[in-house]
């Protein structure tokens, strides 16, 4: 679990000690804002003595979109499996330090495992345990789906810190059907009828979620609500919790999945996905997209897509 963000000024180096700096990289207001956005992480922590478990991110490579995200994720997964770790953001300049810290923490937020009153319970710990049991993390697409599920959950709590236990469980289990249909290769972009494929994905996912959650201790009415949210998550409507799930799902695509999506599908299909996902976002959630670091190709697609009220289902995409 990520516990400390250590900010290091100046040129990146192999040194374990922060570079000397005359002024703080973050103002008190910036530090407070990051602490509110990412509770549980010590922001701008002092660098500990010795060689504490940590990952290092070069700020210049990050801002230039030249960082090897696959290698970073592999390292973070290994650290997380062993316990608490630090993230060292090095090579920073005062200007832009807060934004870079925000972007990197957003990319790494699945290692925070933020909870609220509804999910800081023994029952929800069993929900998380049951969810984890479903995933064989040595399979790349399964790992990607697991990371996405955790990231959607974390986005949900950022968007609504009071999210219900049903909404949080639905965030975790909304794409569980992929473990059956797309664990080895993605197929939905080949579907003749995209919306029918996605509706079936949601319907089957609701049944799988209900079966997985049986016996963890959630009340029947909560289980029913989780099933309803998962069953409808491909057709968001006026339901506030469904819209929240949809916003969190869409933001996770941009912050966590879009680079890998581009590599997997190529630019043409990614452009379709970007347009569709932007149109699914409510205005207040779409306003957060410019604060997310995406690859330049994806950023260009975002800038080229006009704002619209709703999105018809494209012939091919992946949620």
PyMOL commands that set and color helices and strands:
alter all, ss='L'
color gray80, all
select helices_A, chain A and resi 28-37+59-63+69-82+97-107+109-111+122-133+140-159+165-173+178-181+188-190+194-213+220-232+240-265+267-280+283-286+289-291+296-303
alter helices_A, ss='H'
color red, helices_A
select strands_A, chain A and resi 2-9+42-43+54-58+85-92
alter strands_A, ss='S'
color yellow, strands_A
deselect
rebuild
show_as cartoon
